[in-house]
Amino acid sequence: MKNPPNYLVRSVDHALQLAVMLQVEGPFGVGEAARRLGVAPSTAHRLLAMLVYRDFAVRREDHQYAAGPVLSLGGRSQSHTALLRAVAMPHIAALVERVQESANLQILSGDHVRFIGSVECTQALRVGNREGMVFPAHLASGGKVLLADLPQERLDGLYGEDKWADRLDQRPNLTALRRELRNVRERGFAINAGKTESGVTAVGRAVRGPDGRAQAALSVSMPTSRFSRNRLPELVGALSVTARDIEHEMRTSHPA
């Protein structure tokens, strides 16, 4: 379960969201920061100025802000991630309209998944915006479909004992994980039944690149009280259509 702390400081939360955007998506201006956070441009400017002061951001000559020396992305292309998000978000909004549940776009970041896009549904009882959040990949539905696509040696590297030495109690059983990921590959989707957030169930499916490899994951999240196995054909079908639409647009309108 991952809920906001009771002592949440809004300015800190906003600054951290901006840091994630800089790290994952690349440069942006004050106006875009204000729009994404839902704050005044003056507020966004103050937040970005603090990130610059602490070396989380740098201000370029074109007045845009880019990731500073404190932030690094481990080799992932920021421009590609930003493009993928820009292409995917309208399709995710359409997915939300279709299934009337919240939906998300995720990428793999080590042994975690990072939510880089989120659209809430309009139902009174719903899963809130998850953009910027990070969850263990082996628990999240999107994380499972991304892990299922990894070569065996990379999976073993991610979950080797040395990588988990300071958190052995959280390390998954590799035999059970491999078995679950094999089932995910065979079915083409994954389910997270309250493993990352109590009372929330999610269904995930991969978004693939031109080479057929998973480059991101789509997920639909809902209160567990609204989920049943009878909904799986509808949810998986809607996720599959959305993933194919994103893949088609990336392939035809934005070839590598």
N, C-alpha and C positions, 0 to 999 in steps of 0.2 A: 504494500500500500504506500502511495506517495502523495501526501496532501500538503498544501502550502502551510508553513508554520504559522501559529497564532500570532507571532510577533513580526509577521512579514512587513518589511519596510519597502514601500512602493518604489522609492527612488533607487534602492539597491536592486530590486527586481528588474526595473527598467534598464539599468546599466548592464546587468548580466544578460538580458535579452539582446541588447545592442552588441555586446561582446560576442555572443553566439552568432548573430547575423554577420558580423565582420569576419569571423573565422570560417563560417560555412559558405557564405554567399559572395563575399568580396566587397569592394568599395560601394559606398552610397553617400548621399548628401543629407543635409539636415532635414529637408522636406520629406524624404522617404522615411527617415528615422521617426519623425513626428507622426507620419501617417500610420506606420506599422504599430507604434506604441499607443496611438490615440491621445497624444499630448500636444501642447502648443510647441511651435518651432523654437521658441526661446528656451523651453524646458529641454527639448532634445539637444539644443546647442550646449547647454550647461552640462548635460550628461556626457556628451561626446568630448567636451573639453576636459572633463575629469579622466576619461579613458585615455586621452592623449597624455595628460600629466603623469599617469601611472604606467605609460608605455604599452597599454592595451590597444592603442590606436595611433595612427599618424594622420595628420592633415596634409593633403596633397595640394599642389599648386592650383589644381582645378576646383579647389574648395570641397572636394569629396574626402571622405574618411576611409582609410584602409586599415587592415589588421596591423598592429604594431609588433615589436619584437617579442612581447610576452606570449602572443598567440601564434600558434603554428598549426597547420592542417594535416601534417603527416603525409604530404604528397598528393592529396586529393585536389583536383582542379577546382578552384573556386568558381571560375567562369562557367564550367560545365554544371556544377551544382546549382548555381544561380539560374542558369538557363533551364535546367530540368524543373526547378521549382516554378519558374515563370510559366512554362508550358503546362505543367501539371495542375496548377491551382484552379483554372476554370473548369477543368474536367472533374476535379475533386468536388467543386461546388455543385456540379451537375449530379455527381454521385450522391451527395448528401440530399439533394432534392428528390432523387429517385428512391432511396431507401429510408429517408427521414431519420437518419442517425448521423452522428458526427464522424468525420473521416480525417485521415492523416497521411502524410508523406514522410518516410523515414529513410535514413541512410545508415550504413554500418560504420561505426567508429571504434575500432579495436574490438573488445568483447561487449560493447554496448551499442544501442541504436539511438540516434539523435533524431528528434522530430523537427523537420525543417519546414513543414507546412501543416496547417490544421484549419478545418472549417467546422464550426458547430452547427448542429441542426437547430430547429426552432422549437422543438418540443420542450415543455416545461421541465420535465425530468430528463436530463441529457448529460452526456460527458462533455466537460468543458474543453477549452482550447489547450492543446498540449504542445504548441510550438515552443521550441527551445529546450524542452525536457529531454532527459537522457534516462534510459532504462537498460537493465541487463538484457543482452540480446537473446540469451537462452530462455528467457521468460516471456518476452514480448512476442506477439504474433508476427509482426513485421520482422523482428530480429530472427525468428526461427526460419522464415522463408529465405532470408539472406544467408544465414549460416548453412542452410541445407544446400546452397549452391557453391559453397567453398570447396576447394580441393581438400582431401583428407589431411594432408600434411599441414595446411594452414589452420585447419580446425584444431588439430592436435597442438599446434604452437600456441593458439589462443588460450587453450585450457590446460596447458602444462602446469605441473605443480609449482614450478619456479615462478610462474606469472601470478600465482595465487597464494604465495607464501604468507602474505600478511592478511589473508582472508580465506583460509582453507575451509572454514565453516560455510562459506558461500559458494564454493566451487561445485559445479554440477557433477554428477556421476557420469563419466564419459560413455560408459556402455549404454546407459539409459538414454543419454542425449543422442548418441549415434542412431539408436533405434528410433527415437522420435523423429529425428531429421530424415531418416529413410522414409518414414511414413509421410512426412511433409512433401518430400520429392514425389512420391507416388500419387498423392492426392492433389498436389498443386496449390495447397493452401495450409494455413496453420491457425490454431485457436489458442487464445490466452484466456483461460477461465479464472479470473481473479488473482493471477499470480503476481502482477505488478501493482494492482490497485483493487482492494476489496470491493466487491459489488459491481465490478466492471468486467465485461466480456468483450473481447475483440477478435475479429477474423482478419487475417492478412494474406496478401498475395504479392508476388514479385512483379516489378516493372523491369523489363529486360532491354539491354542495349542491342545494337546491330549484330554483335557477336553471339547473342543468345544468352549472355551471362546476366545475372541479376545485378542491376545498378542501384536499385532503390526498392522500397516496399510500400504498398498501399495497405491501409487498414481501416476497418469500420469498427467503431467502438460504441458500446451501448450499455445501459444499466443491465445487470444480469437478469433482473426481473422481466426484461423485455426479450431476452434471448431464449430461443428453443432450437433444437436440432431441426425442426421443421422449417426454420428460416434459412438454413444453410444453403439450399439451392438458389434462393433469391439473392442472398448476400454474396456468395461466391460468383454467381453469374454477373451481378452488377460490378463487382471488383474486376472480373476478367474483361468485361467490356471496357471499363475505364482504363485499365492497364494497356489494353490493345490500342485504344485511342491515343493515349500518351505516347506509346511506342511508335505509332504510325506518324504522329506529328513530329516527333524528334527525328525520325528517319527521313521523312520527306521534306520538311521545312527547315530543319537544322542539321543537315548531314555533317558528320565529323570531318 
